[in-house]
Structure formats: structure tokens, C-alpha cells
Amino acid sequence: MNKLIDGEWHTDVQGSTGEDGEFQREETTFRDWIRDDPDARFQPEAGRYHLYVSYACPWAHRTLLARSLKGLDDAITVDVVDPSRAEDGWQFTPEKPGCTPDTVNGDNYLREVYVKADPDATCRVTVPVLWDKREGTIVNNESQEILRMLDVAMDGVATRDVDLYPEGYRDEVDRIIDDIYEPINNGVYRAGFAGSQEAYDRAVTDLFDALDHWDAALADRRYLAGDRLTEADVCMFTTLIRFDHVYHTHFKCNVRAIHEYDNLWPYLRDLYQTPGVAETVDMDHIKEHYYTTHPGVNPTRIIARGPDLDFEAPHDREELPGDPPADLLALA
């Protein structure tokens, strides 16, 4: 595993699998917040903040979705790293389709951005990264917290009236996000990076028990929290959209495919067809990243060709109570 230790890049750090073979995700490091408070160091302002992302990463994808759905495209700039991550970590390769240079700091590698924020950083170098151009530092690199900041703290500079954390739903949204994180969002990684048969079996059982549960729940509700599109759907979407193309094969999550589910499959198509969503999905980046970046899982680095799925096919979910926010419907 690659990691910064005291600001120096190391490529031979012990991996993130425990003695029992369970994949163990490290905590993120930068955990400051944008707050609508005159005394806050980081305040909501258009043009001040920047996202470093990968189109391939489901965690970074959450922040791209919030930025798009809220209409923060002009308020928050974005740079996109190369989908393939080698020994030097996430790299800026603007010559590749869909990738950009580092337009803020002019660096070649994302690890250099981390060291600018903390010269003694000891952490993994992950996406997304929320950067403050005024302070010249990282605000936060935890996806769920960045999603919440873009949705709530930056609401005053958003150009669309889209509330993904509405009053009256917040406890339920928080509960669902917690409920899907370990078995589904992280569960695919627990299966894919398992170091023992027992750890893999536990992860896959948890994963498909949870998918079965939510497939049943979505039979009579349009969204996870009921009749409103919320942050919970954002968190579910970024795992489901990758599932059949990479997790099913690459991570051995092959008990069922999402397109075989009665409700999860049309639910996924419904979300994909919501204005502002499809343009955040780059399946070429997704497949290149997973199949070429984990040599321990796929040593040949051959990219699987299929499946051929139609995310634009009719879904009939509009017959259930609830609609996307009016500002999004106006874009359709």
C-alpha cells in the first residue's frame, strides 16, 4: 500500500487487511468544515473552493453529484485525476480523455497537494479532496462530510433549489446512510479485498442481505427515504452504478447482478435519468481504474468488456409517490 509518512511518500506500507482477512478502511485525515458562521475559518463563498476527484471513485462521485444537483458548477471548480493509480498514487494526466491538470496548485501528483496542506502528513492520499484556494489548504477529504457541506453549508450559493437533506427527513437520511455504508458501500471492498475465504463469505453475505432488503423496500417507495431524493440516494447510487461493471466481476460480488433485481435496477435507472446525474458518470474511467489499479485482484490488468446495460431504458418509477426536485425537472 502507498502512503505518506511524515510528509514522505512510501510504497511499501503494510496493507489494510487484518489478521482475520477482513479489509480495514483507514480513517480520513482532514476533517474541517465549511460553516455559515461569521467566525468560521471556512465560510460558504462562490469561487473559493475546489474539488480534486476521480470519476472512477464512488466516494468522490458523491461530491460530483452534489455539485451537479445543487447547481454549484460555477461556484466550485474541479480537477480530475488519471483513473489508473500506480505506485506514485493519483496523478494528473491532462493528455488523457476526461482528465485535467492541477489547475490550482500546478502539481503532478495529488500527494503533493496533501503535503502543501500539511508538510508532515501521515495518511493515505485519497479522493475527494476539498481545497480552499484562499487559505491554501485542504478543508476536508471525507466524502460524506463534503457531500453534507455542499448540500447544506453551500446552499446559499447554489443556483438550484435542491435540498438533499430536508427537514423532517434528516434522522431517516442519517440512519439509512449509516445502514448502507458497511454492508453495501464498503461491503463491496470488504469482499474484493478480503484476505481469507471466511472474510469474503461474511462480506458477501452482508452485502446481498442488504441489497435484498433495499430491493424489497423500494417496491413501494421511489427513493430510499420515501418520496424525496436525498443524500441517501446519492450514497447508494455511486455503488450501484459501478456494481455490474466492476464489483460483480472484479470484486467477486456475483451472487446477483443489480440488473437482475426487480426494484433496485429500475431505481438505479430512475436516478441515472434524473437531470444532473448522467453527466457525472464516466464508465470508461470506472472500468479502467478498477481493472488496472488492483494487481493483487487482477494481475493481468485486462479490462472486462461487459455488461451492455441500458441505463436510459424506461423505469416506470414515476408511478410511485414523489418526484425529483422541480428545479431538476425544469432541466429535463
C-alpha positions in Angstrom: 0.0 0.0 0.0 1.2 3.6 -0.7 1.1 6.2 2.0 2.5 9.5 3.1 4.5 9.2 6.4 5.8 12.4 7.9 5.3 14.0 4.5 7.4 11.4 2.6 5.9 9.0 0.1 6.2 5.3 0.8 5.2 2.5 -1.5 5.8 -0.5 0.8 3.4 0.2 3.7 1.6 -2.9 5.2 -1.8 -3.3 3.6 -5.2 -2.7 5.0 -6.2 -6.3 5.6 -6.3 -7.6 9.2 -5.1 -10.9 10.6 -8.6 -12.4 10.1 -8.5 -11.4 6.4 -11.0 -8.5 6.9 -10.5 -5.4 4.9 -10.0 -2.4 7.2 -10.6 1.1 5.8 -8.4 3.8 7.3 -9.9 7.0 8.7 -9.6 10.1 6.7 -7.3 12.9 8.0 -8.6 16.4 7.1 -11.9 17.0 8.9 -12.6 20.7 8.9 -16.0 22.1 7.9 -17.4 24.9 5.8 -19.9 26.7 8.1 -22.3 29.6 7.6 -20.9 31.4 10.6 -19.1 34.8 10.6 -16.5 33.4 13.0 -15.8 30.2 11.0 -12.4 29.8 9.2 -14.1 28.2 6.2 -17.2 30.1 5.1 -19.5 29.4 2.2 -18.4 31.5 -0.8 -18.6 31.0 -4.5 -15.3 30.7 -6.2 -13.3 29.9 -3.1 -13.3 26.1 -3.0 -12.0 23.4 -5.3 -12.6 19.7 -5.6 -10.0 17.1 -6.6 -11.8 14.0 -7.7 -11.6 10.8 -9.7 -14.5 9.9 -11.9 -13.7 6.3 -11.0 -14.1 6.6 -7.2 -17.5 6.2 -5.7 -16.6 8.4 -2.7 -15.5 11.2 -5.0 -18.5 10.6 -7.2 -20.8 11.6 -4.2 -19.3 15.1 -4.2 -19.6 15.5 -8.0 -23.3 14.6 -7.8 -23.9 17.1 -5.0 -22.1 19.8 -7.0 -24.2 19.0 -10.1 -27.6 18.6 -8.5 -27.2 21.7 -6.4 -26.0 23.8 -9.3 -22.6 24.6 -7.8 -20.7 24.0 -11.1 -19.6 27.7 -11.3 -19.1 28.1 -7.5 -16.8 25.1 -7.0 -14.1 24.3 -9.6 -12.9 20.7 -10.2 -9.8 18.8 -11.3 -9.9 15.1 -12.3 -7.0 12.7 -11.8 -6.0 9.8 -14.0 -8.2 6.7 -13.5 -5.2 4.4 -13.2 -3.4 4.7 -9.9 0.2 3.4 -9.9 2.9 3.4 -7.3 3.1 7.2 -7.2 -0.6 7.5 -6.4 -3.2 9.6 -8.0 -1.7 11.6 -10.9 -2.7 14.5 -13.1 -2.5 13.5 -16.8 -4.3 16.1 -18.8 -3.4 14.4 -22.1 -5.9 11.6 -21.3 -9.6 11.9 -22.1 -11.6 13.2 -19.1 -8.5 14.1 -17.1 -7.3 17.6 -16.2 -4.1 19.2 -15.0 -3.9 20.5 -11.4 -5.3 24.0 -12.2 -4.9 25.3 -8.7 -1.5 24.1 -7.4 0.2 23.0 -10.6 1.2 19.7 -9.1 1.8 16.4 -10.9 0.6 14.1 -8.1 -2.2 14.5 -5.6 0.2 13.6 -2.8 1.9 16.9 -3.4 -1.3 18.7 -2.7 -1.6 16.9 0.6 2.0 17.9 1.6 1.2 21.5 0.7 -1.7 21.3 3.3 0.5 19.5 5.9 4.2 19.1 5.3 4.2 16.3 7.9 1.2 14.5 6.7 0.9 10.8 7.6 -2.1 9.4 5.8 -3.3 7.7 2.6 -3.8 10.0 -0.3 -7.4 9.7 -1.3 -10.1 11.5 -3.3 -12.2 13.5 -2.9 -10.3 16.5 -1.6 -12.0 19.8 -0.8 -9.4 22.6 -1.2 -9.6 26.2 0.0 -8.0 28.4 -2.6 -7.9 31.4 -0.2 -6.2 29.6 2.7 -4.2 27.3 0.5 -5.1 24.1 2.4 -7.3 21.1 2.5 -10.6 21.6 4.2 -11.7 18.0 4.2 -11.2 14.7 2.5 -14.1 12.7 3.9 -16.7 12.1 1.2 -19.8 12.1 3.4 -18.8 15.3 5.1 -18.0 17.0 1.9 -21.4 15.9 0.5 -23.1 17.4 3.5 -21.2 20.6 3.2 -22.0 21.1 -0.4 -25.7 20.2 0.3 -26.2 22.3 3.4 -23.4 24.8 4.0 -23.1 25.9 0.4 -26.9 26.1 -0.2 -26.8 29.9 -0.1 -24.6 30.0 -3.2 -26.2 27.1 -5.1 -28.2 28.0 -8.2 -30.8 25.3 -7.8 -33.4 24.8 -5.1 -32.4 21.2 -4.4 -32.4 20.1 -0.8 -30.9 16.6 -0.3 -31.1 16.8 3.5 -34.7 18.2 4.0 -36.2 19.0 7.4 -38.4 16.2 8.6 -36.3 13.6 6.8 -32.9 14.1 8.4 -33.0 11.4 11.1 -34.1 8.9 8.5 -31.5 10.0 5.9 -28.7 9.7 8.5 -30.0 6.3 9.6 -30.1 5.0 6.0 -26.6 6.3 5.2 -25.3 4.5 8.2 -27.2 1.3 7.4 -25.9 1.1 3.8 -22.3 2.1 4.5 -20.8 -1.1 6.0 -22.7 -3.8 4.1 -23.0 -2.1 0.7 -20.8 1.0 0.1 -17.8 -0.6 2.0 -19.1 -4.1 1.6 -18.0 -4.4 -2.0 -14.5 -3.5 -0.9 -14.7 -5.9 2.1 -15.5 -8.7 -0.5 -13.0 -7.6 -3.1 -10.0 -7.1 -0.8 -10.8 -10.0 1.6 -7.7 -11.9 2.6 -9.5 -15.1 3.6 -12.4 -17.2 2.5 -14.2 -16.6 5.8 -13.8 -12.8 5.5 -15.1 -12.9 1.9 -18.1 -15.0 2.8 -19.0 -12.7 5.6 -18.8 -9.6 3.4 -20.8 -11.1 0.5 -23.5 -12.4 2.9 -23.8 -9.0 4.4 -23.8 -7.3 1.0 -26.6 -9.3 -0.6 -28.7 -9.5 2.6 -28.6 -5.6 2.5 -29.3 -5.4 -1.3 -32.2 -7.8 -0.9 -33.6 -5.7 2.0 -33.5 -2.5 0.0 -34.8 -4.2 -3.1 -37.9 -5.1 -1.1 -38.2 -1.7 0.5 -38.1 0.0 -2.9 -41.2 -1.9 -4.1 -43.5 0.8 -2.8 -41.3 3.9 -2.4 -39.5 5.8 -5.1 -36.5 6.8 -3.0 -34.7 5.3 0.0 -36.2 7.7 2.4 -39.6 7.7 0.8 -40.9 10.4 -1.6 -37.8 12.7 -1.6 -34.5 12.4 -3.4 -31.9 12.7 -0.6 -28.2 12.3 0.3 -29.0 8.6 1.0 -29.8 8.0 -2.7 -26.6 9.8 -3.7 -24.6 7.4 -1.4 -26.5 4.3 -2.8 -26.2 5.4 -6.4 -22.5 5.6 -6.6 -22.1 2.0 -5.5 -25.0 0.6 -7.6 -23.8 2.3 -10.9 -20.4 0.5 -10.6 -21.8 -2.8 -9.4 -22.5 -4.8 -12.5 -19.5 -3.4 -14.5 -16.8 -3.9 -11.8 -17.9 -5.1 -8.4 -19.8 -8.2 -9.7 -16.7 -9.5 -11.6 -13.6 -7.7 -10.2 -14.6 -8.0 -6.6 -16.4 -11.3 -6.9 -19.8 -9.9 -5.8 -21.5 -12.2 -8.2 -24.4 -13.7 -6.2 -26.6 -11.5 -8.3 -26.2 -8.5 -10.6 -28.1 -5.3 -10.0 -29.9 -5.6 -13.3 -31.4 -8.9 -12.0 -33.2 -7.1 -9.2 -36.9 -6.2 -9.6 -36.7 -2.9 -7.9 -33.0 -1.9 -7.5 -32.5 -2.0 -11.3 -35.3 0.4 -12.2 -34.4 2.5 -9.1 -30.9 2.8 -10.5 -32.2 3.8 -13.9 -34.5 6.4 -12.3 -31.6 8.0 -10.5 -29.4 7.9 -13.6 -32.1 9.7 -15.7 -32.5 12.4 -13.1 -31.2 15.6 -14.7 -27.7 16.4 -13.5 -26.7 12.8 -12.8 -25.7 11.1 -16.0 -23.0 13.6 -16.8 -21.2 12.7 -13.6 -20.8 9.1 -14.7 -17.7 8.1 -16.7 -17.8 4.3 -17.1 -14.6 4.2 -19.1 -12.7 5.8 -16.1 -14.6 3.5 -13.7 -13.6 0.3 -15.5 -10.0 1.4 -16.2 -9.4 2.2 -12.6 -10.7 -1.0 -11.0 -9.3 -3.4 -13.5 -5.8 -1.8 -13.8 -5.2 -0.5 -10.3 -5.5 -3.6 -8.1 -2.8 -6.1 -9.3 -3.4 -8.3 -6.3 -7.0 -8.8 -7.5 -6.5 -8.6 -11.3 -2.8 -9.2 -12.1 -3.3 -9.3 -15.8 -4.9 -5.8 -15.7 -7.3 -6.9 -18.5 -10.4 -4.8 -18.6 -13.7 -6.8 -18.8 -15.7 -5.9 -21.8 -19.3 -6.2 -20.5 -22.0 -5.9 -19.5 -24.0 -3.9 -22.0 -26.7 -2.2 -19.9 -29.2 0.5 -20.9 -29.4 3.0 -18.1 -31.7 5.1 -20.3 -34.4 2.4 -20.5 -37.9 3.3 -19.1 -38.2 2.6 -15.4 -41.9 3.4 -14.5 -40.8 4.6 -11.1 -42.7 7.9 -11.6 -45.8 5.9 -10.8 -44.6 5.8 -7.2 -45.2 8.9 -4.8 -42.5 11.5 -5.2 -40.7 13.4 -7.9 -37.2 14.9 -8.4 -36.9 18.5 -7.2 -38.8 21.0 -9.5 -35.5 22.7 -10.4 -34.2 19.4 -11.8 -37.4 18.6 -13.6 -37.1 22.0 -15.4 -33.8 20.8 -16.9 -35.3 17.7 -18.4 
